[in-house]
């Protein structure tokens, strides 16, 4: 997470935890295009969560144990 709210992601993406729209591993950092800006990030081994400056939460990845909060 950069100071300007930009999110750079890279690494293993087997469960879609990078939020880039596919399940391919990402070897180089790429920017997630999210608006409004992100102010916090939490990452697990199979999921990620992003907190926006507006207080909304975006989750991505595996939901096998309810980690995405969608059910």
Long-range contacts (C-beta under 8 A, 24 or more apart in sequence): 1-38, 1-39, 1-40, 1-41, 4-37, 5-36, 5-37, 5-38, 5-39, 5-53, 6-31, 6-32, 6-37, 6-38, 7-31, 7-32, 7-34, 7-38, 7-41, 7-50, 8-32, 9-48, 14-46, 15-46, 15-47, 15-61, 15-62, 16-60, 16-61, 16-62, 17-43, 17-44, 17-46, 17-47, 17-48, 17-60, 17-61, 17-62, 18-48, 18-60, 19-48, 19-50, 19-58, 19-60, 19-61, 34-58
